[in-house]
Amino acid sequence: MFNNKSRDLTRRDFLRTVGAIGAGAALGRANFAFAQDNAQPAGDQADADAAEVPTRPFGTTGQDVSILSFGGTIDTSSQLLLKQAINYGVTYWDTAFSYGGGNSERGFGNYFAANSEDRDKVFLVTKSYQRSPAGLTEELTGSLERLQTDHVDLYCMHGITQPGVFTDEIKTWVENAKSEGKIRFFGFSCHENMSICLAGAAELGWIDGAMFTYNFRTMVLDKALEGKLEKAVDAAHKAGMGLTGMKTQAKNMQSSDLDAEQALLEAFTPKGYSLEQAALKAVWADQRIACICAGMPNTALLSTNVAAAVDKTSLTTADRSALARYAAATSSDYCAACGECRRTLKGRAPVCDVMRYVMYYKIYGQKHEAREMFAALPAETRRTLTSIDYTPAERRCPQNVPIAQRMREAAELLA
């Protein structure tokens, strides 16, 4: 799979990527104690003889996947970028019908049409917001056409907020889709209420995989929430589900504590890797996580993240403590999507969704997509967004996010 040139990506190459910004890379942790204490400091010796991204088992499915996933929220039309991902061993490809109105799937499909020999190398994932058997059938049919393939490896219900969507009718649909060879595995993605969704799915015994928001902030926050996420991740892992971390970079929505940012920067740059690379390495240290999904819109970011994947240096206890301190110091700048606000407000305002749209706009640069998602909210929701009394939700928010202020900013930014 790799030519000689790609196999020359060693520690020296890794160091050269320090200045690159790994947008869509991940910040996370290894186990909820941030990893076993076998960390070693970064050295100057070559630590990777080959650039091929390692693989891990995807739960108990019998399928191994690359620990780095090519996230398809970006423009996937670049054939050269997709070919380079294959060459590096980034063979878990993630997309959804909702990404670019189907254009993300079309980009992957055009690649498979021109490079049919690569289809079997790719663990292909797509997702649907549909919640009924009929809706799933319709969207899966369209996805297969756009992807120019006869099956996907993992088909997910996208953006669920509670496990009650997994009805007996959906289970029957999954069994039929598998028997017809249209999907190999079935799972879900969730941006909010992660602990409830993971724990509920783990109890069912027929969910193969889950993609969920997983980063150093949510893990630090978990301590204040009685370890609910830790317990749910462990239950899902023990149930044999393949786990994929997403939204793992956990970038600040604001910059309220420049001293904290500088301190974190000073903790990692002398060690020879960027903050984004440190973030990736932290989450990979958790062996329960099979893969990290990252948007990599160009070869520079792709190679930066690959360099982190093949490098064998581990974060030290001090490194992990630095991440935890930073999370605590800047907690009010980040919505951890714990769902407390939705429950407190009794569903009157989709706070977590709106903050996620702002993240797409400000951090990912997906301004058009963010505005489209905001515009898709019910007109009454958008109209009343800035007039709701958020005081009870702000009191309950474990991150101390100034929710009312953030909703006003979102309304101005996304309208």
VENHUDA-V818810 format. One line per field, one symbol per residue. phi: phi as a letter, one per 20 degrees, with the letter a starting at -180 (. if undefined). psi: psi as a letter, one per 40 degrees, with the letter a starting at -180 (. if undefined). A space follows every 10 residues. Layout:
phi->???
psi->???
This chain:
phi->.deffffefd gffgffegff eegnfcdbbe lfempfedfc ffdeffcbfc efffccfeld fndecffcde eefefdffff ffffgfffne deddbagffm mnffffffff fffecgfegf eeeeccbbef cdgfffffff gfffffflbe adfcddfemf cbfffeefff gfffgffffe mececcbbcb dbmgffffff ffffnceebb dbfbbfffff ggffdmmffg fffffffffn ffdceclefl fffccecfff fffffffdff enbffffffg fffffeffef bdececfbff ffffffgffe fefdfegfff fffffffffd gfebeelfnf ffffelmfbe gffffffffg feeemeffff fffffffggf fffegedfee gffffeffel fffgffffff fffdf
psi->dhidddeega dddddeedei hgheaihaih ieeeiiffii ihaeihehdi ehhiiihgbf eehiiiehih heeaheehdd dddddddeeg ehhhaidehf fedddddddd dddegdeede ehhhhiiiei eidddddddd ddddddefie iidhhihhfi eieeegiddd ddddddddde edidiiaiih eifddddddd ddddeehdih hihhiddddd dddefffddd ddddddddee hhhhhifedf iidagegddd ddddddddde eeiidddddd ddddehedhd ihhhhgeidd ddddddddde hehiiidddd dddddddddf deehhefeed ddddefedhg dddddddddd dddeegdddd dddddeiidd dddedeeihe dddddeheef hgdddddddd ddde.
